[in-house]
């Protein structure tokens, strides 16, 4: 199982604080939201983490390093421009290979982690599992790669996860909603 951390907003909207959303300090803990994300992934037992990078690549690399302090190994996956979460998954295709994986936004702090949802996914192993109340947290088998090839980007050039989920379901593959755990989240403004 791998974890794919997706880039948050660029932090370019005119509001304080100006730091990268994922590297911005979480007000309740005084550490970057991205650190909470990686710690939650590690707590679930996932140690192979890919981070999709965009405009804030240097800030993220400087903050996270190789991931050793979190107990994970980090692979950085550069992407040009914000093209949506589905395109970020496509960017990581070679790195993901045929392994199951979870996507997790880098700017969403999910209290309680993802361990319960991971166990539910492993026991049922649907093609896709949506985690309600945690925007951007999805579990996938490698069936998602065929869906990404089939789904066309929107007029804005972005690929939408919802279209990928519809395609998978339309092919008769199981797409489920997680029932495990508390699904509260805290998102940083972007």
Beta strands, then each sheet from edge to edge (+ up, - down):
strand 1: 2-6
strand 2: 48-53
strand 3: 73-78
strand 4: 101-105
strand 5: 108-109
strand 6: 128-130
strand 7: 138-140
strand 8: 175-177
strand 9: 186-187
sheet 1: 3+ 2+ 1+ 4+ 7- 6+ 8+
sheet 2: 5+ 9-
end
